[in-house]
Structures are given as structure tokens and as C-alpha cells.
Amino acid sequence: MASNVEFEDFVLARSPALLRSAYLLVGDRQLAEDLLQTSLTKAWFAWRRIQGDPEPYVRRILVTTSVSWWRKRWTHERPTATIPEPGRSEGVEWPADGGEVWVALGRLPRRQRAVVVLRYVEDRSLVETAELMGCSVGTVKSQCHQALAKLRADGPLAAEAIGASAEAHAESAVEDGRSRS
């Protein structure tokens, strides 16, 4: 039987990593903090029943809560004329603001974003990702394929990839010219 002290230790140790995942799932710092807090609250109620490593259980709560929020079309917050000062959470490294990859990731549908976050950012297997998302491995594969295709075709990322490819091609041509002389 797990105790409240064990729960507190878990929260202190794993919150930064869970918060990063939450941010990548919802794309907003404040919503990520809300998502993590809601998920940890749900985990606290089930804490005594969790056997073994609690992190997969909590991550599953995180993903399913995220999915239920976008299914309900979250409308509890209203936009304002002025943007508040962004909050900072200690011990959490946020992705660089304005990075093309993070912006492109934010343009993906939520389910595809969740697959990319779990598979490539958190380096989870297909089976783990499917379990966390509550779907089949085939669904994970197809969502992943569609997400990566969208990311490859994304305007700024595609231009960046074309530029890098052209640069690499030019470098190899220069080296070919040197080897011939």
C-alpha cells in the first residue's frame, strides 16, 4: 500500500518531466500546468491501488485527460485584450519559443501531436504509446505516419529541409570536384 509520502516524493521527482509532456500535448504553459495538476489529482485518488511503477499510470491519466479536454472543446477560458506575463516553473526546461519545429508541432491535430510527443520526444515504443493513448499499435503507426508527413510538408520546415539538402548537395559537389583534380 502506497503512502502520501511516496506520492509527494513522486510528484517532486517526476513533475518537471510530466509538465514538459503536458506542455507538448496541449501547446500552452498554463494549460499544461492545469493538465498536470488535474492528472496528479486523479492519480492521488487512485494512489493506494497503483502497484509497481506509478509513472505509466500517471502518464496514461495525462494523455486521456488531454484527449477528453479537446473532445469537450475546452471553453472555460476567454481571450483578453492584454496578454499576461508568462509564468515560469522552476526546474522545467521549456522548448524554445518560436522554434519552427515546435510551431509546426502545434499545427498538428491533437492526436497526431500526442503520438509524436510520446514516440519521439519521450522515446516511447509503439506498444507503450498505444497503451498510453488507449488505442491499437496500428492506429499509432498510422497517426505517426500522417503526422510526420504533415511535418515534412509544413511550409517553413519543408523550406528548411530543402535548404539543408541543397547545401549538402553543394558540399558533396565541391568535394567531388576536389577528388577529381
N, C-alpha and C positions, 0 to 999 in steps of 0.2 A: 504494500500500500504506500503510495507516494504522499509526501507531506507538503505543507505550504512552503516550508523552507526550500525543498527541492524545486518547487515551482518558481520561487523567487530567484534561485540560482540559475535556473534555466532561462528565465526572462532576462536576467542581467547578462548572461553569457551569449545568448543567441539573438537578442533583439536587433543589433546592428545588421546582421546578415538577413534576418527576416524582413527588416524595414527596407533594405535595398531591393529585395524581391518584390515586396509590396509596391514600391515605387515603380519598378519596371512593369508591374501588372496594370497599374492604374494611370501612370504617367503624371502624377501630381503629388507634390510633397505632403500637403495637408491631408489629401485623401488617403495617401499611403499610411500616414500615421493613424488615421481613423480606422483603416482596414486592419492594421496590425493590432490596434487596441481592441477592436471588435473580435478579432480572431483569438487573441490571448484570453479575452473574457470567456469566450466559448470553450477554450481549452481548459480554463480554470475549473469550470463546472464539471468537466469530464476527467480531470486530472487523476483522481483516485482510481479510475478504471483503466488508465493507459498502462500497458505493460511493455517493457522494453524501452527502446529509444523513443522519446516523445516527439522529436523533431519532424519525422514524416507525418505524424498525426496532425501537428500544428500547421505544417505546410499545406496539407490537404484542406484544412479549415480555411487557410489563407486563400487558396485558389478557388474553392467553392463559394466562399463569401464574396470574392471579387466577381465571380460569374453571376451570382444572384443579384449583386448590385447593378450590373449593367443590364441584366434581364429586366429588372424593375425600372430601368431608366431613371436613375438617381436624380431627384428633383428637389432635394432638401435645401440646396444652396442656391442663392441667386447672385448673378453678377452685379458688381458695383461699378460706379464711375471711377473710383480710385483703387489702385492696386495696393494691397497692404505689403508691408516689408516682409520678404520671405524669411521664414523661420529656419533656424539651424538646429540640427540634432547632433549632440556630441557623439563622437566615435563612429559616425556614419559618413562614408565617402560617397557623395552623390555623383552620378555621371556628369561630365562637363556639360554645362548649359550651352545650347546652340550647336552641339556636335551633330554633324549630318546623320550619323548612324542613329543617334537617339531620337532625332526628329523624325527620321524615316520609320523607326520602330513605332513611334507614336501614331503614325498614319495607318498602321496595320489594324485590321479588325481585332477586337479584344481577344478572341480565342486564338488567333494566329500569333498575336503578341505573347500570350501566355505560353504557347508551345515554344517559341523562340527563346523566351526568358528561361524556361525550365531546361530546355535541351542544350542551349549554347552558352547562356550566361552562367547558369548554375551547374552545367555539365552533368545533367541527369541522363540516364539511359532511356530508351524508348519505353520500356516497361514501367520504370519509375514515373515518367511523365504521364503515361496513360493512367496509372493508379492515382496520381495526384489530381488529374483532371477528370477522373471518373468516366473515361471513355476507352475505346479499344486502341491497340497498338496501331492498327491500320488507320484510324482516324488521326492519330498523332502524326503518322508518316505523311498523310495527305495534307493535313494542315501545315505541316512543316514545309513540304514541297511548295505549296501555294504561297506561304509567307516568304520563303527565300526567293521565289520567282518575282514576287512584288518588290522585294528589297532590291533585287538585281535591276529591275526595270525602273526603280524610283529615279526621277529626274536628276537630282544632284549626285546621288550615289552612282548612277549609270555614267554620268559625265566624268566623275572622279575615276571610275574604273577604266573608262576609255582612255582618259589622260594617262593613267598609270600604265596601261597596256601599250599605248603609243610610245611612252618614254622608255619602257623596257625593250620594245622593238627597235627603237633608235639606238639604244645602248648595244644591243646584240649586233646590229648592222655595223656599228663603229668597230666593235671587236672583230667581226668577220673581216672587215677591211684591213685591220692590223695583222691578222693571221695570214692573209694572202700576200702581204708585202714582205 
